[in-house]
Amino acid sequence: MGFSLIFVAIKNYRDTHNNGQITFGKGLGIGLWITLIASTIYVIIWMIDFSYFVPDFGEKYTAQMVAELKASGASAAEIKKQGAAMAATMAKYKSNFVFRAM
C-alpha cells in the first residue's frame, strides 16, 4: 500500500509539473524524499509511543519469551541463556543512539 502511494505521488508530479514527462533520476529523488519523510515520522511516533505508552515493553516482552520457552519444555540453561540475551538487547534501548537507530 505504501509503495503505491509513492507511485501516485511521482505520477502526480509528472502530470502536473512536467507536462507528462519525468526523468528516472527525478522520479527516484522524489520517491526517496517521500520515503525519508514517512520513515522519519514513523520513527518519531514510535519513539513517543515506546517512551510514554509502553515504557515497560522490554520487561513484558522478556517475561513473555521466558514463559513461552518454559511452556515449550526448554531446558533451564536455554531459558537462562535466552533471558540473558533478551536482557542485553533491552539494555541497548537505554542508549538514545541505539534506541533511535533501531
Backbone bond lengths (Angstrom), bond angles and torsions (degrees), N, CA, C in turn:
res aa  C-N    CA-C-N  psi(-1)  N-CA   C-N-CA  omega(-1)  CA-C   N-CA-C  phi
1 M - - - 1.444 - - 1.525 110.56 -
2 G 1.324 116.73 -46.82 1.453 120.21 -178.21 1.527 113.07 -62.90
3 F 1.325 116.27 -39.49 1.464 119.54 179.89 1.526 111.33 -66.73
4 S 1.320 117.26 -32.37 1.465 119.41 178.86 1.525 110.56 -66.81
5 L 1.337 117.53 -31.25 1.460 119.77 177.63 1.528 111.40 -68.44
6 I 1.324 116.92 -33.51 1.469 120.13 175.56 1.524 109.53 -64.34
7 F 1.336 115.90 -44.30 1.467 120.05 177.93 1.521 110.90 -59.00
8 V 1.335 117.02 -45.87 1.466 121.16 -179.29 1.526 110.32 -62.90
9 A 1.317 118.25 -40.85 1.463 121.22 -179.96 1.525 111.28 -64.59
10 I 1.332 117.08 -42.63 1.466 120.29 178.83 1.525 110.32 -65.93
11 K 1.322 116.38 -42.12 1.468 120.37 178.50 1.524 110.64 -63.05
12 N 1.332 116.53 -42.13 1.459 120.65 178.85 1.531 110.33 -62.31
13 Y 1.332 116.80 -43.80 1.460 120.44 177.93 1.529 110.36 -60.68
14 R 1.315 115.78 -45.72 1.469 120.54 -179.73 1.519 111.18 -59.59
15 D 1.329 116.18 -44.71 1.464 120.15 -175.61 1.517 113.40 -73.83
16 T 1.331 118.41 -34.47 1.465 120.22 -174.79 1.521 114.28 -94.88
17 H 1.329 118.08 -26.71 1.460 119.53 -174.22 1.528 114.10 -112.82
18 N 1.293 119.25 -18.79 1.469 120.48 -174.10 1.521 113.33 -126.27
19 N 1.297 118.62 23.91 1.470 122.30 177.32 1.522 113.08 52.30
20 G 1.317 118.26 39.50 1.460 122.55 174.39 1.514 115.36 84.30
21 Q 1.332 118.29 9.18 1.462 120.31 179.16 1.527 109.51 -129.32
22 I 1.323 114.84 145.13 1.462 119.90 176.84 1.527 107.69 -153.30
23 T 1.316 116.34 142.91 1.468 119.28 177.58 1.526 109.15 -82.90
24 F 1.316 114.74 160.55 1.462 119.39 178.64 1.520 110.53 -61.06
25 G 1.326 117.27 -43.18 1.462 121.28 -178.79 1.520 112.24 -61.79
26 K 1.326 116.66 -42.55 1.468 120.44 179.52 1.535 110.25 -66.09
27 G 1.319 117.44 -43.00 1.463 121.14 177.83 1.520 111.66 -63.21
28 L 1.335 116.31 -41.96 1.461 120.80 177.97 1.523 110.34 -63.45
29 G 1.318 116.80 -42.73 1.466 120.85 178.56 1.519 112.03 -61.17
30 I 1.317 116.90 -44.52 1.466 120.79 178.53 1.526 109.90 -62.11
31 G 1.319 116.81 -44.54 1.458 121.04 179.46 1.522 112.29 -61.96
32 L 1.332 116.34 -40.99 1.464 119.75 179.22 1.528 111.64 -67.33
33 W 1.331 117.29 -39.00 1.464 120.02 177.73 1.525 110.89 -64.13
34 I 1.323 116.89 -42.67 1.466 120.34 178.11 1.517 109.75 -61.15
35 T 1.333 116.88 -44.24 1.459 121.53 179.51 1.524 111.30 -62.89
36 L 1.320 117.54 -43.21 1.464 121.58 179.37 1.523 111.75 -62.56
37 I 1.314 116.81 -45.54 1.460 121.03 -179.29 1.529 110.58 -65.09
38 A 1.332 117.01 -46.64 1.465 120.60 -179.75 1.522 111.21 -64.04
39 S 1.320 117.97 -40.72 1.463 121.30 179.43 1.521 111.46 -65.84
40 T 1.313 116.95 -40.17 1.461 121.17 179.05 1.531 110.81 -63.88
41 I 1.314 116.58 -44.09 1.466 120.37 177.82 1.523 110.14 -62.65
42 Y 1.333 117.06 -42.09 1.466 121.14 178.69 1.526 110.99 -60.10
43 V 1.325 117.16 -45.23 1.465 120.87 -178.32 1.527 110.96 -65.76
44 I 1.301 117.71 -41.24 1.468 120.92 179.03 1.526 110.48 -62.15
45 I 1.324 116.81 -45.63 1.465 120.28 178.93 1.526 110.60 -64.72
46 W 1.329 117.13 -41.16 1.463 121.24 178.61 1.527 110.92 -61.92
47 M 1.334 116.79 -41.43 1.462 120.24 -179.78 1.528 111.13 -65.79
48 I 1.318 117.27 -40.89 1.467 120.76 177.38 1.520 109.66 -63.85
49 D 1.323 116.24 -46.14 1.466 120.78 -179.85 1.528 110.91 -61.00
50 F 1.299 116.47 -47.81 1.463 121.30 -177.69 1.522 111.37 -65.00
51 S 1.322 117.27 -40.31 1.463 120.99 -175.53 1.522 113.47 -76.10
52 Y 1.331 117.62 -36.84 1.455 120.10 -172.20 1.528 114.56 -105.99
53 F 1.317 118.22 -31.03 1.454 120.17 -173.61 1.528 113.80 -102.22
54 V 1.319 117.98 -28.29 1.472 121.12 177.91 1.529 110.57 -136.31
55 P 1.342 117.25 59.93 1.465 119.04 -177.81 1.527 113.24 -67.39
56 D 1.330 117.04 -19.12 1.461 120.75 179.91 1.527 112.32 -101.01
57 F 1.317 116.93 22.52 1.462 121.20 -178.59 1.523 111.93 -57.27
58 G 1.311 117.88 -44.03 1.461 122.00 -177.53 1.514 112.58 -58.98
59 E 1.320 116.02 -45.03 1.465 119.80 179.75 1.528 111.43 -66.41
60 K 1.331 115.93 -43.57 1.465 119.66 -179.81 1.525 111.41 -65.07
61 Y 1.331 116.44 -41.81 1.460 120.43 -178.92 1.529 110.64 -66.43
62 T 1.320 116.30 -42.52 1.466 120.03 178.25 1.525 110.61 -62.50
63 A 1.321 117.49 -43.88 1.459 121.11 178.85 1.531 110.90 -62.43
64 Q 1.312 117.21 -39.87 1.465 121.22 178.82 1.531 110.88 -64.80
65 M 1.325 116.80 -43.00 1.466 120.40 179.79 1.534 110.80 -64.47
66 V 1.331 117.17 -41.55 1.471 120.93 178.30 1.529 109.82 -64.28
67 A 1.328 117.42 -41.82 1.468 120.95 178.86 1.531 110.83 -62.72
68 E 1.332 117.11 -40.52 1.461 120.36 178.09 1.532 111.32 -66.09
69 L 1.323 116.63 -38.71 1.468 119.74 177.19 1.527 110.96 -64.11
70 K 1.327 116.52 -42.42 1.464 120.03 178.75 1.529 110.63 -63.33
71 A 1.331 115.91 -41.79 1.468 120.34 -179.14 1.525 111.78 -66.63
72 S 1.336 116.78 -29.92 1.465 119.86 -179.55 1.522 112.13 -82.59
73 G 1.333 117.04 -5.50 1.459 120.75 177.27 1.517 114.06 85.74
74 A 1.321 116.89 25.02 1.466 120.40 178.66 1.528 109.81 -68.40
75 S 1.318 115.24 153.77 1.465 119.93 -179.86 1.530 110.33 -71.49
76 A 1.324 115.32 161.26 1.467 120.26 179.78 1.521 111.07 -61.98
77 A 1.332 116.77 -36.63 1.468 120.43 178.81 1.525 110.72 -65.16
78 E 1.321 116.86 -41.70 1.475 120.83 179.05 1.523 110.89 -65.96
79 I 1.320 116.59 -40.83 1.472 120.59 178.41 1.522 109.95 -63.55
80 K 1.333 116.55 -43.52 1.466 120.24 179.31 1.530 110.95 -64.25
81 K 1.328 116.28 -40.95 1.464 121.44 -179.83 1.528 110.68 -63.88
82 Q 1.332 116.74 -47.21 1.467 120.38 179.87 1.529 111.34 -66.62
83 G 1.324 116.54 -38.24 1.463 120.27 177.79 1.518 111.85 -62.98
84 A 1.327 116.51 -40.78 1.469 120.54 177.55 1.524 111.10 -66.46
85 A 1.334 116.69 -39.82 1.471 120.44 178.48 1.527 110.75 -64.28
86 M 1.320 116.85 -42.09 1.466 120.58 178.55 1.526 110.84 -66.05
87 A 1.318 117.26 -40.60 1.465 120.92 178.90 1.524 110.37 -63.69
88 A 1.334 117.20 -39.40 1.466 120.57 178.26 1.529 110.92 -65.52
89 T 1.314 116.50 -41.29 1.465 120.45 178.60 1.520 110.82 -64.40
90 M 1.310 116.78 -44.29 1.457 120.38 -179.54 1.529 111.52 -68.79
91 A 1.324 117.42 -27.70 1.470 120.41 176.66 1.529 110.50 -67.05
92 K 1.326 116.66 -30.34 1.469 120.32 177.82 1.523 111.35 -63.62
93 Y 1.321 116.70 -29.76 1.457 120.44 179.94 1.520 112.26 -66.18
94 K 1.314 118.27 -14.88 1.466 121.43 178.63 1.525 111.39 -71.66
95 S 1.340 116.93 -24.53 1.462 121.76 177.96 1.530 108.99 -81.98
96 N 1.335 117.62 126.72 1.466 120.77 -179.88 1.519 112.10 -60.23
97 F 1.328 117.51 -39.72 1.462 120.17 -178.83 1.525 110.94 -63.89
98 V 1.318 116.65 -49.03 1.471 121.01 -179.09 1.515 109.55 -66.41
99 F 1.310 117.27 -39.77 1.461 122.25 179.31 1.522 110.90 -58.45
100 R 1.311 116.58 -45.71 1.478 120.62 179.88 1.520 111.84 -71.73
101 A 1.323 116.21 -36.77 1.464 119.72 -178.80 1.521 111.57 -67.98
102 M 1.329 116.58 -35.91 1.462 118.98 179.52 1.501 109.99 -71.68
